Amino acid sequence: MTQCCNDFGNCTQGRDCPIRKQRAQEVNKAFINLHRGIDDPYEDITSTIKGLVAWIAVVGIVGLIFWTWVKV
């Protein structure tokens, strides 16, 4: 295998350099992993509260339907 980088670590063979491809893959993996975690804790809390409110609404509606059905 030929050496495709100079003394400073810069590729000299263009896009076909295996070192350049490896570095590009590392950057891509880092970018993908960055966006898999929780970016904003406030957004996580608000989505949790919205989910809780939705469950309370569903349980309340089902409870009202059941209550009116049993009462009749």
N, C-alpha and C positions, 0 to 999 in steps of 0.2 A: 504494500500500500504506500502510496506516495504521501509525502508531507504536504498538506494543503494550507498550513498556517505559517505566518511569519513569526519572528521572535516576540512580537507584541500580542499574539493570539488572534490576529486578524486573518480572515480567510483570503486566500489568493486565487482560488479556482472558481469563484462565482457560486452559483446556486447548487452545483453538483457536489460541493464539499460536504463530506459526511459530518464534520464537526459543526458546520452551519446548520445542517438538518437536525442534528441532535439538540443544538441550542434552541432552534425554533420549536421543537417539540416540548422542551422544558418550559419555554415561555407560554406556550399554549396550555399546558397542563396547569401551570400556576394561575393563569387567567381563569380557567374553568373552575378550579378549586376555590378561587377567591369568591366566586358568585354562588357557590353551593352552601355556604354558611349563612348565618343570620347577619344581614347587613345593618339593619336598624332595629334595636330592641324596642323602640317605641312602636314601630310597625307590627312587631310580633305581639305586643301587648294589646294593641287596638284590634288586631285580627282575632285574638283570643276572646276579647270582650264582645266583639260582634258575633262570634260563634255562640257564646253563652246567651246573649240576648235572643238569638234565633232559636235556640233550644227552649228557652223560657216561653217564647211566643208559641212554638209548636205544642208544648205541654199545656199551655193555657188554653189554646184553641181546642185541643183534644179533650181537655177537662171540661170545658164549657159544653161541648157537644155531648159528652157522656152525662153530664149533670142534667142537661135539658132532656135527654132521652130517658133517663131513669125517672125524672120528675113527672113525665107525662104518663 
